Amino acid sequence: PAAARPTLTHFALAFLARQGLVQGWVQQNHDGLPQKAGCPQHVINEIHGSWFDPGNPVVKYSGSLHERAYPWMRQEAETADLVLVLGTSLGGLNADQVATNAAHRSLRGGALGTVCINLQQTPQDGLMTLRLFGKSDDVLKLLVQELGFGKLVPRAPAWPKVSKALVPYDKDGRRLPSDDAKWMVLDLEDRAKVRIAPGHNIQGAKQPSYMHIGAARPVVLKGAKRAPAPGNGTVVRRELDHFVLHVEGEGMKLGVWWLPPPPHRGARG
């Protein structure tokens, strides 16, 4: 899964996000492909967790969503002007409300509605403002051209070469005020020590191999008792677009896109 590459659809939507035309992406997959195509992380709500975010692991069906993910999705469902639906069957998951709410609001003039691009039928096809049966790669390629951007050339992002960055957080993972001069250096070089900050969804995600992290009492995995652990670890190595971590005896991945860009010149003392 870590080696999966974005499709033309991912590149098209990421391009439109960088132009400010896609303002929110409710991502039901866990693969990091929107980010690998260059979509800014702050646009993406990885509602069901991610392979590349140790603080928001993939959520099992028996688990619960991250405490920030669900309210964010609800806000998108209640305020989106136009929703594009791609690659989902709209088969009854909670995220379907993003598509159906905009469609219902369009009947009262409260939104433009919902466009579904899919090869297969869905239970919500009758609600759609526009329903296209086809491959999303074909449709999105034409959309980019119709919007006046010319031919889309898929191009992977140029990831930062360094594995350190200044971040506006303290050593306990708390965000600092924007005028605070004491930014922390996030060091993700090989063998650097890391720690998962409070506010993660490891317990909510209920992935068995991680359940000792943040646990209130010992847990049992494959017949072996594991003591509660705070979430300390090390960076093993950096690969093409992610870091390989070793956290409390388990492997994790962190997308390179989590490294923030350097501050604007003159913005820091």
C-alpha positions in Angstrom: 0.0 0.0 0.0 2.8 2.5 0.8 4.0 2.2 -2.9 0.6 3.1 -4.4 0.7 6.0 -6.9 -2.0 8.6 -7.5 -4.2 8.4 -10.6 -5.0 11.3 -13.0 -8.1 11.9 -10.9 -6.0 12.5 -7.8 -3.7 14.9 -9.7 -6.7 16.8 -11.2 -8.4 17.3 -7.8 -5.1 18.2 -6.1 -4.5 20.8 -8.8 -8.0 22.3 -8.4 -7.4 22.4 -4.6 -4.2 24.4 -5.1 -6.2 26.8 -7.3 -8.7 27.2 -4.4 -11.5 25.5 -6.3 -11.7 22.4 -4.2 -11.9 23.6 -0.6 -12.5 20.4 1.2 -11.8 16.7 0.5 -13.6 14.1 2.6 -11.2 11.1 2.1 -12.7 7.7 2.9 -9.6 5.8 1.8 -6.4 5.6 3.8 -3.8 5.6 1.1 -2.4 9.2 1.2 -2.9 9.4 -2.6 -4.4 13.0 -2.5 -1.3 14.2 -0.7 1.0 12.3 -3.0 -0.7 14.1 -5.9 0.0 17.5 -4.2 -3.2 18.2 -2.4 -2.6 20.4 0.7 -3.0 18.4 3.9 -5.2 21.1 5.5 -7.9 20.5 2.8 -8.2 16.8 3.5 -10.4 15.2 6.2 -9.2 11.6 6.5 -12.4 10.6 8.1 -11.6 6.9 8.4 -8.0 7.3 9.3 -4.7 7.1 7.4 -1.7 4.8 6.9 0.4 7.9 7.0 -0.8 9.6 10.2 0.2 7.9 13.4 -2.2 10.1 15.4 -5.1 9.0 13.2 -4.7 5.3 12.4 -7.1 3.5 10.1 -10.4 3.1 12.0 -11.8 -0.4 12.3 -15.6 -0.9 11.9 -15.8 -1.4 15.6 -13.9 1.8 16.3 -14.8 5.5 16.5 -13.8 8.5 14.4 -11.2 11.1 15.5 -12.9 13.7 17.7 -12.0 16.4 15.1 -12.9 14.5 12.0 -16.6 14.0 12.5 -17.5 17.7 13.3 -15.3 18.8 10.4 -17.3 16.4 8.1 -20.6 17.7 9.5 -19.6 21.2 8.8 -18.7 20.3 5.2 -22.0 18.5 4.8 -24.0 21.6 6.0 -22.1 24.3 4.1 -20.7 22.9 0.8 -22.0 24.7 -2.2 -21.2 21.9 -4.6 -20.1 18.4 -3.9 -18.3 16.0 -6.3 -18.8 12.3 -5.5 -16.1 10.0 -7.0 -15.2 6.4 -6.3 -17.8 5.6 -3.7 -21.0 3.5 -3.8 -22.8 5.8 -1.3 -23.8 2.6 0.4 -24.9 4.0 3.8 -21.7 5.1 5.5 -21.7 8.3 7.7 -19.8 10.3 5.1 -22.7 9.9 2.6 -24.3 12.9 4.3 -21.8 15.2 2.6 -23.3 14.2 -0.8 -26.9 13.9 0.2 -27.1 17.1 2.3 -25.9 19.3 -0.5 -28.4 17.6 -2.9 -31.3 18.2 -0.6 -30.3 21.8 0.1 -30.1 22.4 -3.7 -33.9 21.8 -3.9 -34.4 24.9 -1.7 -31.8 27.0 -3.4 -29.3 26.5 -0.5 -26.6 24.9 -2.6 -25.7 24.1 -6.2 -26.1 20.4 -5.4 -24.1 17.2 -5.9 -22.4 15.7 -9.0 -21.7 12.0 -9.0 -19.1 10.5 -11.3 -19.1 6.7 -11.1 -19.2 3.6 -13.3 -21.7 1.8 -11.1 -25.1 2.8 -9.9 -25.6 4.0 -6.3 -28.7 4.2 -4.1 -28.6 8.0 -4.2 -28.5 8.5 -8.0 -32.0 9.9 -8.0 -30.9 12.8 -5.7 -28.0 13.9 -7.8 -28.1 17.2 -9.6 -25.9 15.7 -12.3 -25.1 12.0 -12.7 -22.2 10.9 -15.0 -21.5 7.3 -15.7 -17.8 7.0 -16.7 -14.2 6.9 -15.6 -13.3 9.8 -13.3 -9.9 10.1 -15.0 -11.7 10.9 -18.3 -14.2 13.3 -16.8 -11.7 15.2 -14.6 -9.2 15.6 -17.5 -12.0 17.3 -19.5 -13.1 19.4 -16.5 -9.6 20.9 -16.0 -9.5 21.8 -19.7 -13.1 23.3 -19.6 -12.1 25.5 -16.6 -9.4 27.0 -18.8 -6.3 25.4 -17.3 -5.2 23.5 -20.4 -3.9 20.0 -20.5 -3.3 18.5 -17.1 0.3 17.2 -16.7 0.4 14.9 -13.7 3.5 15.7 -11.7 4.5 14.5 -8.2 5.2 17.2 -5.6 8.8 18.2 -5.0 9.1 17.1 -1.3 11.4 19.0 1.0 14.9 17.6 0.9 15.6 18.3 4.6 13.9 16.3 7.4 13.7 19.1 9.9 11.3 22.0 10.2 10.2 24.7 12.5 6.7 24.1 13.8 4.5 26.4 16.0 4.1 23.8 18.8 5.8 23.2 22.2 7.5 20.0 23.3 4.1 18.6 24.5 2.4 19.1 21.2 0.4 22.2 22.2 0.0 24.8 19.4 1.6 28.1 20.3 0.2 31.6 19.7 1.1 33.0 16.3 3.3 35.7 17.9 5.2 33.3 20.1 8.9 33.2 19.2 9.7 29.8 20.7 8.8 27.5 17.8 10.0 23.9 18.1 12.3 22.1 15.7 10.5 19.0 14.4 13.4 16.6 13.8 12.6 13.6 11.6 16.1 12.6 10.6 17.1 8.9 11.0 17.3 7.8 14.6 15.6 11.0 15.9 13.3 10.5 18.9 9.6 11.1 18.3 6.5 11.0 20.4 2.8 10.9 19.5 1.2 14.0 21.1 -2.0 13.9 23.1 -5.2 14.2 21.1 -4.5 11.2 18.9 -7.2 8.6 18.0 -5.2 5.4 18.6 -7.6 4.1 21.2 -10.6 5.1 19.1 -9.3 3.4 16.0 -9.0 0.1 17.8 -6.2 -1.3 15.7 -5.1 -4.3 17.9 -1.3 -3.8 17.5 -1.5 -0.2 18.7 -4.0 -0.6 21.6 -1.3 -0.4 24.3 -0.4 3.1 23.2 -2.4 5.5 25.4 -4.1 2.7 27.2 -5.3 3.1 30.8 -4.5 -0.5 31.7 -2.5 -3.5 30.2 -3.9 -5.0 27.0 -3.5 -8.5 25.6 -2.3 -9.1 22.0 -2.0 -12.7 20.7 -2.0 -14.0 24.2 0.8 -11.6 25.4 0.1 -8.9 27.9 1.4 -5.4 26.9 1.9 -2.6 29.4 0.4 0.8 28.7 2.8 3.0 26.7 2.9 6.8 26.1 3.7 6.7 22.4 7.5 7.2 22.3 9.5 6.0 19.3 12.3 6.7 16.8 12.6 7.5 13.1 13.9 4.4 11.3 14.5 5.9 7.9 13.0 8.3 5.3 11.6 6.8 2.1 10.4 8.5 -1.1 7.3 10.2 0.4 7.1 9.0 4.0 9.0 8.3 7.1 9.2 4.9 8.7 8.8 5.0 12.4 9.2 2.5 15.3 6.7 3.5 18.0 6.4 1.4 21.2 7.4 -1.8 19.4 5.2 -1.3 16.3 5.9 0.1 12.8 4.1 3.3 11.7 4.4 5.6 8.7 4.3 9.4 8.6 3.8 11.2 5.3 6.5 13.7 4.2 3.7 16.2 3.6 3.3 16.6 7.3 6.6 18.6 7.2 5.4 22.3 7.0 7.0 24.6 4.5 9.7 27.0 5.8 8.3 30.2 7.4 8.2 33.3 5.1 11.4 35.3 5.2 11.2 37.9 7.9 8.3 36.2 9.7 10.5 34.7 12.4 13.0 36.4 14.7 
